[in-house]
Amino acid sequence: MDKIKTIFVIQAYESQTDTGQIMDTVILELFASSEKEAIKKAKKMVEKKFYRLSRVIETRNDTR
């Protein structure tokens, strides 16, 4: 049976320019059940001023 896991890619950063470029960025790829949970985990791991969702990835693990 395939088990689906979701990876949330969170960008943690210090500032953003007028053109939208983010500065002093860390990218975290976290297993979580929701965006809110992923951001909460990211805040515990890395201290930055802002956090945002960048991408969501579903993976399938064949556990046969």
N, C-alpha and C positions, 0 to 999 in steps of 0.2 A: 504494500500500500504506500502511495506517495504521501509524504508529509510536506505541507507548504510552510515555509518560514518567510518572514518579511524582514528585510533589511531597510532601515531608514538611514539615509545619508544626511547628516546635519553639518551645517557650516557654523562654526563659532568664530566671531570676529570682533574687532575693537571699534572700527568705524567704517563709514561708507562715503565715497566721494559723490559729488553732484551728478556724475555720469553713471553711478551705480556700481562702480568698482569697490569691492570690499577690501579692507586693509587688515594686515596682521591676522591671517585666517588659519584655522585648523579645521580639517575635515575629519569627521568621525563616521564610521560605518557601524551601526548598532542593530542588533536583533531586538525587536520590541513588538508589542501588539498594537501600538498606536503612535502617532506623531508626538502627542503629549508625553507619553512614557519615554520615547527616545530623547526628547529635549531634556527631560528631567534627568535621565542618565548622563547626558552630555554635560550638564551643569555640574554634576558631581565629579566628573573626570577632568574638565578643563574650565578654568575661570576666564571668561571673556565677557564683554559688555552686552553683546547681542548673539542670538542663536536663530537659525532659520533652517527650514527643511529644504534640501536641495534635490533629493531624488528618493524614490521608493523602488525597491527591487524585491520581487518574489522569487524564491528558490524552491525547488522541489528536491526532496531527498527520498530516493527509492530505498525503502527499508525492507525489501523482500528477503 
